[in-house]
Amino acid sequence: MRTQPTILHLDMDAFFAAVEQASKPSLRGKPVVVGGLGPRGVVSTASYEARRFGVHSAMPTAQARRLAPNAAYLGARFGLYRAVSDVVMELLHGLSPLVEPLSLDEAFVDLEAGQALEGTQGGAEGAREVGERLRRDIATATGLTGSVGLAGSKMLAKIASEQAKPDGLVLIPVGTERGMLAPLSVRTLPGVGPATAEVLRRAGIGTVGEIAEAGEDELLRLLGRAHGISVHAMAHGVDDRPVVAERDAKSVSVEDTYDVDLTDRTRVRLEVERLAGRCVTRLRAAGRSGRTVVIKVRSYDFSTLTRSETLRGPTDDAGVVREAALRLLDGVDTTAGVRLLGVGVSGLADFTQEDLFAQAQAAQGRAAAHETGTEPGADGPGPGQPGPDAGERPGAGQAAGEAAAVEEPGAAVPADRRWIPGRDVRHAVHGRGWVQGSGVGKVTVRFEEPDSAPGRVRTFSVDDPQLESAEPVMLGAGVAGPATDQSPAPAIRPKSRSAGGGASPPTGTSSP
């Protein structure tokens, strides 16, 4: 544990929904729900106005519509969210080189590793000053709010930011941890989920303080050695995990939930092929490859199974991933109906098996050329070497083309399916706006921009030639240029500069 509260945790407030409200003046101060919009869609983020009706993340969208029928239900625009997140993460990197992103809207910062505390009075008050300045900078750059927690450990900083929500700051002075944790629910501790909480409840343990009083031996008996030791330490406020700047993803995956169960085997195979293409597109966008292909199949009754196959070496070839996924699918009975399919690649690497093969071949070629005196010079390829227009490896161009075809933005899409609520559009006469809704051959558009007054609503035919999709406008004066939201969100953030309880605030903290 540190002697000063110099670990900062930032959690943006209702991030996806807040970005939508900032982008759409007519939705500010109103309930907004972002997520899947179909019958089997799931809520990704709900604004605080929507949460008052009981809507929350991971709730089925159909249930959310019953609770808040007048809320705005919008599809996600991940390209814009990533672009706004990059601005926030850049501000965090200005505080310290040790930034650990957890997601697009959440990260830890080690203030001791940077220059952030210079020019402050130091200690707890210096950390508080840095936190307040960060919140102001985020609001200036993006127009959004974030909640900040400051403490001597990552666990406590995260708990503090949760208590600070929305739009606040909570600092937990070092030495007050046990008193602050004691009245909180056991679910407050990381790693204590519903199953562990139920085990503790049956033993008469419902708060963190009661965990501490139970003692380590009792926790070992209830939870096992590894989990028991961890929970006991956390209940005493002990968490020595460092802030780690690099958080390398272990896998890349994509999945889709279907409004109607898939029972046709041919359709299931086509969906797996499509998902494999999307997965490889994400894999390549991250500059990675993988050696294990995984498929996920969820049946009509919610039973879920996964199958995996490990290849001889890492690959980013769409054809290889697709064929492996289809082989795995051959062993799965889908006749009863499939509600969800997924394809993923794990065992990630920064190279491919073909890269290694090409390097070995090149090395052998250079050795042979040296022995025969025909080693090529710098001016061009030698005998037997491919010219500059040759492909990098057999089949590479074909695989890349197939993956691109799956993700091609201009691919033919039924007109009435292009207009997803929340998406940006441009009309030749009326200018920029966003889709408010569509159906029965019509699309309703509200014409407004982030810096305009709430706009007027107009309705058009879904195939109106003057209406087209558009890129979103970035938020805040500190951000320039449009962001593309047509591609899926990457499962891995670039390694450089990118990507992450209801108790009263404890004594000695502030939550403005």
C-alpha positions in Angstrom: 0.0 0.0 0.0 1.2 3.5 -0.8 1.5 6.3 1.8 -0.4 8.7 -0.4 -3.5 8.4 -2.6 -1.7 8.7 -5.9 -3.5 6.0 -7.9 -6.3 7.6 -10.0 -9.2 5.8 -11.5 -11.2 7.6 -14.2 -14.7 6.3 -15.2 -16.6 8.4 -17.8 -20.2 8.9 -16.9 -22.6 6.8 -19.0 -20.1 7.2 -21.8 -21.9 5.9 -25.0 -25.2 7.5 -24.0 -23.4 10.8 -23.0 -21.6 11.0 -26.4 -25.0 10.6 -28.1 -26.6 13.3 -26.0 -23.7 15.6 -26.7 -24.0 14.9 -30.4 -27.7 15.4 -30.6 -29.0 18.6 -28.9 -32.6 17.3 -28.9 -31.7 14.4 -26.6 -29.9 16.4 -23.9 -31.5 15.9 -20.5 -33.7 13.1 -21.9 -33.5 9.3 -21.5 -31.2 7.6 -24.0 -30.4 3.9 -24.4 -27.6 2.6 -26.6 -27.3 -1.0 -27.7 -28.9 -3.7 -29.8 -32.3 -2.6 -31.2 -33.7 -6.0 -32.3 -36.0 -8.3 -30.3 -32.9 -9.9 -28.8 -30.8 -6.8 -28.4 -29.1 -5.9 -25.2 -28.5 -2.5 -23.5 -24.9 -1.4 -23.8 -25.3 1.9 -21.9 -28.2 3.9 -20.5 -28.1 7.6 -19.6 -28.8 8.6 -16.1 -32.2 9.9 -17.1 -33.0 6.3 -18.4 -31.6 4.7 -15.3 -34.3 6.4 -13.2 -36.8 4.1 -14.9 -34.7 1.0 -13.9 -32.9 0.6 -17.2 -29.3 -0.6 -16.9 -26.5 -2.2 -18.9 -26.8 -5.8 -20.0 -30.6 -5.6 -19.7 -32.6 -7.0 -22.7 -33.6 -4.1 -24.9 -37.2 -5.4 -25.0 -37.4 -5.1 -21.2 -35.9 -1.6 -21.3 -38.5 -0.5 -23.8 -41.2 -1.7 -21.4 -39.6 0.3 -18.5 -38.9 3.4 -20.5 -41.1 3.4 -23.6 -40.4 7.1 -24.4 -36.6 6.9 -24.3 -34.5 7.3 -27.4 -33.1 3.8 -28.5 -30.0 4.2 -30.6 -27.5 1.9 -32.3 -23.9 2.2 -31.2 -21.4 4.4 -33.2 -18.2 2.8 -32.0 -16.0 4.8 -34.4 -17.0 8.0 -32.7 -16.7 6.5 -29.2 -13.2 5.4 -30.0 -12.2 8.8 -31.3 -13.6 10.6 -28.2 -11.9 8.0 -26.0 -8.6 8.7 -27.7 -8.9 12.4 -26.6 -9.6 11.3 -23.0 -6.7 8.8 -23.0 -4.3 11.5 -24.4 -5.2 13.7 -21.4 -4.4 10.8 -19.1 -1.0 10.3 -20.8 -0.3 13.9 -20.1 -0.4 13.1 -16.4 1.7 10.0 -16.4 3.3 7.4 -18.7 1.7 4.7 -16.6 -1.9 4.6 -17.9 -3.8 1.3 -17.8 -6.9 1.4 -20.0 -9.6 -1.0 -18.9 -12.0 -0.1 -21.7 -12.9 2.9 -23.9 -14.2 4.9 -21.0 -12.2 3.7 -18.0 -8.5 3.7 -16.9 -6.1 3.7 -14.0 -3.3 6.3 -13.8 -0.2 6.1 -11.6 0.4 9.8 -10.6 3.7 9.1 -8.9 5.2 7.9 -12.3 4.7 11.2 -14.0 5.0 15.0 -13.6 1.3 15.6 -12.6 2.0 16.3 -9.0 4.7 18.9 -9.7 3.6 22.4 -9.0 1.0 21.2 -6.4 1.3 21.1 -2.7 1.8 17.3 -2.9 0.2 14.6 -0.8 -3.5 14.0 -0.8 -4.4 17.6 -1.6 -2.0 17.6 -4.5 -3.6 14.4 -5.9 -7.1 16.0 -5.4 -5.9 19.1 -7.3 -4.8 16.9 -10.2 -8.1 15.0 -10.3 -10.1 18.2 -10.4 -8.0 19.6 -13.1 -8.4 16.4 -15.1 -12.2 16.6 -14.9 -12.1 20.2 -16.1 -9.8 19.3 -19.0 -12.1 16.5 -20.1 -15.2 18.7 -20.0 -13.3 21.4 -22.0 -12.1 18.9 -24.7 -15.2 16.8 -25.1 -18.1 18.4 -23.3 -18.5 15.1 -21.3 -18.1 14.4 -17.6 -16.1 11.8 -15.8 -15.9 10.6 -12.2 -12.5 10.3 -10.5 -11.4 8.1 -7.6 -8.1 8.6 -5.8 -6.6 6.1 -3.3 -3.5 4.2 -2.4 -4.4 1.1 -4.4 -6.3 0.2 -7.6 -9.1 -1.5 -5.8 -9.9 1.4 -3.6 -9.5 4.0 -6.4 -12.1 2.1 -8.4 -14.5 1.9 -5.5 -13.9 5.7 -4.9 -14.8 6.6 -8.5 -18.0 4.5 -8.3 -19.0 6.4 -5.2 -18.2 9.7 -7.0 -20.7 9.0 -9.8 -21.9 11.0 -11.6 -19.5 13.8 -12.2 -17.7 13.8 -8.9 -14.4 13.1 -7.2 -13.8 11.0 -4.1 -10.5 10.6 -2.4 -9.8 7.9 0.2 -7.1 9.0 2.6 -4.5 6.3 3.2 -5.1 4.8 6.6 -8.9 5.0 6.5 -9.5 2.0 4.1 -10.8 -0.5 6.6 -13.3 1.9 8.1 -14.6 2.9 4.7 -14.9 -0.6 3.4 -16.5 -2.1 6.5 -20.2 -1.2 5.8 -20.1 -2.0 2.1 -21.6 -5.1 0.5 -19.3 -8.0 -0.1 -20.1 -7.5 -3.8 -18.1 -4.4 -3.7 -14.8 -6.4 -3.7 -13.4 -7.4 -7.1 -13.9 -11.1 -7.8 -16.9 -11.5 -5.4 -19.7 -12.3 -7.8 -23.1 -13.8 -7.2 -21.9 -17.3 -6.5 -19.3 -16.2 -3.9 -21.7 -13.7 -2.3 -24.2 -16.5 -1.9 -21.6 -18.8 -0.2 -20.7 -15.9 2.2 -24.4 -15.1 2.8 -25.1 -18.6 3.9 -22.3 -18.2 6.4 -23.8 -15.1 7.8 -21.4 -12.7 6.0 -22.9 -9.8 4.1 -20.5 -6.9 4.5 -16.8 -6.3 3.9 -16.4 -5.7 7.6 -17.9 -9.1 8.4 -15.4 -10.7 6.0 -12.5 -9.1 7.9 -14.0 -10.3 11.2 -14.4 -13.8 9.9 -10.7 -14.3 9.7 -8.5 -15.9 7.0 -9.0 -19.5 8.2 -12.8 -19.3 7.9 -12.5 -17.8 4.4 -10.1 -20.5 3.3 -12.7 -23.1 4.4 -15.5 -21.3 2.6 -13.8 -20.2 -0.6 -10.7 -22.3 -1.0 -7.1 -21.3 -0.6 -6.4 -18.9 -3.5 -9.8 -17.1 -3.5 -10.0 -17.0 0.3 -6.6 -15.4 0.7 -7.4 -12.8 -2.0 -10.8 -11.9 -0.5 -9.4 -11.7 3.0 -6.6 -9.3 1.8 -9.0 -7.1 -0.1 -11.4 -6.9 2.9 -8.5 -5.3 4.8 -7.8 -2.9 2.0 -4.7 -4.6 0.8 -4.1 -4.5 -2.9 -0.5 -4.3 -4.2 -1.3 -4.6 -7.9 0.7 -2.0 -9.9 -0.7 0.2 -12.7 0.4 -1.6 -15.9 0.7 0.5 -19.1 0.3 -2.4 -21.5 -2.7 -4.6 -21.3 -2.4 -7.0 -24.2 -5.6 -8.6 -25.3 -5.7 -12.4 -25.3 -8.2 -12.9 -28.1 -10.2 -11.2 -30.9 -13.8 -12.3 -31.5 -17.1 -11.2 -33.0 -20.6 -12.6 -32.4 -24.1 -11.9 -33.5 -27.5 -12.6 -31.9 -30.4 -13.3 -34.3 -33.9 -12.0 -34.0 -35.2 -15.4 -35.2 -33.5 -18.7 -34.4 -31.5 -20.1 -37.2 -32.5 -23.6 -38.1 -31.3 -23.9 -41.7 -27.9 -25.5 -41.8 -26.8 -23.6 -44.9 -27.7 -20.3 -43.3 -25.7 -21.2 -40.2 -22.7 -22.0 -42.3 -23.0 -18.7 -44.2 -23.2 -16.8 -40.9 -20.1 -18.5 -39.6 -18.2 -17.7 -42.8 -19.3 -14.0 -42.5 -18.2 -13.9 -38.8 -14.9 -15.4 -39.6 -14.3 -12.6 -42.2 -15.2 -9.9 -39.7 -12.9 -11.5 -37.1 -9.9 -11.5 -39.4 -10.6 -7.9 -40.4 -10.3 -6.9 -36.7 -7.3 -9.1 -36.3 -5.5 -7.5 -39.1 -6.5 -4.0 -38.0 -4.7 -4.7 -34.8 -1.7 -6.0 -36.6 -2.0 -9.4 -35.0 -2.4 -13.1 -35.8 -3.5 -16.1 -33.8 -3.1 -19.8 -33.7 -6.4 -21.0 -32.1 -9.8 -20.6 -33.8 -12.9 -20.7 -31.5 -16.6 -20.9 -32.4 -19.4 -20.2 -30.0 -22.9 -21.5 -30.5 -25.9 -20.6 -28.2 -29.0 -22.6 -28.8 -32.7 -21.6 -28.5 -32.7 -22.6 -24.9 -29.7 -20.4 -24.0 -27.4 -23.4 -23.6 -24.0 -22.4 -25.0 -21.1 -24.4 -26.2 -17.6 -23.5 -27.6 -15.3 -25.5 -29.8 -11.7 -24.7 -30.6 -8.9 -25.9 -32.9 -5.3 -25.0 -32.6 -3.4 -24.5 -35.9 0.3 -25.3 -36.5 1.2 -21.6 -36.3 -0.4 -18.2 -36.0 -2.3 -16.8 -39.0 -4.3 -13.8 -40.2 -5.6 -15.6 -43.3 -9.4 -15.3 -43.7 -9.5 -18.5 -45.6 -7.7 -20.5 -42.9 -9.8 -19.1 -40.1 -13.0 -19.7 -42.1 -12.2 -23.3 -42.9 -11.2 -24.0 -39.3 -14.5 -22.5 -38.0 -16.5 -24.5 -40.5 -14.7 -27.7 -39.4 -15.6 -26.9 -35.8 -19.2 -26.3 -36.8 -19.5 -29.7 -38.5 -19.3 -31.2 -35.0 -22.2 -29.2 -33.6 -25.9 -30.0 -33.9 -27.8 -26.9 -34.8 -31.1 -28.4 -35.9 -33.0 -27.3 -32.8 -32.3 -23.6 -33.5 -29.4 -21.2 -33.0 -29.9 -17.7 -31.4 -26.2 -16.7 -31.3 -23.0 -17.4 -33.2 -19.5 -16.3 -32.6 -16.0 -16.7 -34.1 -12.8 -15.8 -32.3 -9.1 -16.2 -32.6 -6.8 -16.6 -29.5 -3.1 -17.3 -28.9 -2.2 -14.0 -30.4 1.1 -13.1 -31.9 2.7 -10.2 -33.9 3.7 -12.5 -36.8 2.2 -15.3 -38.9 3.4 -18.7 -39.7 3.8 -17.6 -43.3 6.0 -14.8 -42.2 8.4 -17.2 -40.6 8.3 -19.5 -43.6 9.1 -16.5 -45.9 12.0 -15.4 -43.7 13.4 -19.0 -43.7 13.1 -19.2 -47.5 14.7 -15.8 -48.0 17.6 -16.8 -45.7 18.1 -20.0 -47.7 17.9 -18.0 -50.9 20.5 -15.5 -49.8 22.8 -18.3 -48.7 22.5 -20.1 -52.0 23.0 -16.9 -53.9 26.1 -16.1 -51.9 27.6 -19.5 -52.7 26.9 -19.2 -56.4 27.9 -15.6 -56.7 24.5 -14.5 -57.8 23.5 -12.5 -54.7 21.2 -9.6 -55.8 22.3 -6.1 -55.4 20.3 -3.2 -54.0 19.0 -2.0 -57.4 16.5 -4.8 -58.0 15.5 -8.4 -57.4 17.9 -11.2 -58.2 17.2 -14.3 -60.3 14.3 -16.3 -59.0 13.1 -13.5 -56.7 9.6 -12.0 -57.1 9.2 -8.5 -58.4 7.7 -5.6 -56.5 4.2 -6.4 -57.7 4.2 -10.1 -56.5 2.1 -11.1 -53.6 3.7 -11.4 -50.1 2.7 -15.1 -49.9 0.5 -17.6 -51.8 -3.1 -16.9 -51.3 -2.6 -13.7 -49.3 -4.3 -11.5 -51.9 -7.2 -13.8 -52.2 -7.8 -14.0 -48.5 -7.5 -10.3 -48.0 -10.0 -9.7 -50.8 -12.5 -12.1 -49.3 -12.3 -10.4 -45.9 -12.7 -7.0 -47.5 -15.7 -8.2 -49.3 -17.3 -9.2 -46.0 -16.6 -5.7 -44.6 -17.1 -3.6 -47.7 -19.0 -0.5 -46.6 -20.5 -0.1 -50.0 -21.9 -3.6 -50.2 -25.5 -4.0 -51.2 -27.8 -3.6 -48.1 -31.6 -3.4 -48.3 -32.5 0.3 -48.1 -34.8 -0.1 -45.1 -31.9 -1.7 -43.1 -29.4 1.0 -43.7 -31.2 3.6 -41.5 -30.3 2.4 -38.0 -31.6 4.9 -35.3 -28.8 7.2 -34.2 -26.7 6.9 -37.4 -25.5 10.1 -39.1 -27.0 11.1 -42.5 -26.7 14.0 -44.9 -29.4 15.4 -47.2 -28.6 17.3 -50.3 -31.1 20.0 -49.4 -31.5 19.9 -45.6 -27.9 19.2 -44.6 -26.7 16.9 -41.7 -28.8 15.0 -39.3 -29.4 11.6 -37.7 -31.9 8.8 -38.1 -34.7 9.0 -35.6 -36.5 5.9 -36.9 -37.4 3.9 -40.0 -40.0 1.4 -41.2 -42.6 0.6 -43.8 -40.4 2.2 -46.5 -39.9 5.5 -44.7 -37.0 7.0 -42.7 -37.4 9.9 -40.2 -34.5 12.2 -39.8 -33.8 15.0 -37.3 -31.6 17.7 -38.8 -29.2 19.0 -36.1 -25.5 19.0 -35.2 -23.6 19.0 -31.9 -23.3 22.8 -31.9 -26.8 23.6 -33.3 -30.2 24.1 -31.6 -32.6 21.1 -31.5 -33.5 20.5 -35.1 -36.6 19.8 -37.2 -37.8 16.3 -38.1 -38.6 15.3 -41.7 -39.6 12.0 -43.3 -38.3 10.6 -46.5 -38.5 7.4 -48.6 -35.8 4.9 -47.6 -34.5 5.1 -51.2 -34.5 8.9 -51.5 -31.5 9.6 -53.7 -30.8 12.9 -51.9 -30.3 11.1 -48.5 -27.0 9.4 -47.7 -25.0 8.1 -44.8 -22.5 10.4 -43.3 -19.6 10.4 -40.8 -20.2 11.7 -37.3 -19.0 15.1 -36.2 -16.4 15.0 -33.4 -17.2 16.6 -30.0 -15.4 19.6 -28.4 -13.1 22.3 -29.6 -10.1 20.3 -28.8 -10.9 17.6 -31.3 -10.6 18.0 -35.1 -11.9 15.9 -38.0 -14.6 13.3 -38.5 -14.5 9.8 -37.1 -15.5 6.8 -39.1 -18.2 4.6 -37.5 -18.7 2.1 -40.3 -16.3 -0.5 -39.0 -16.8 -2.7 -35.9 -15.1 -1.8 -32.7 -11.6 -3.4 -32.5 -11.1 -6.0 -29.9 -7.5 -4.8 -29.4 -6.4 -1.2 -28.9 -3.1 -0.1 -30.3 -0.2 -0.5 -27.9 0.7 3.1 -28.1 -1.5 5.6 -26.2 -4.7 3.6 -26.6 -7.2 1.2 -25.6 -9.5 1.0 -20.7 -21.8 0.5 -4.3 -24.3 2.9 -2.7 -22.6 3.9 0.5 -22.0 7.5 1.5 -18.5 8.9 0.8 -16.1 8.1 3.6 -14.8 10.6 6.0 -12.2 13.0 4.7 -13.5 12.7 1.1 -15.3 15.2 -1.1 -17.8 14.7 -3.9 -18.7 18.0 -5.4 
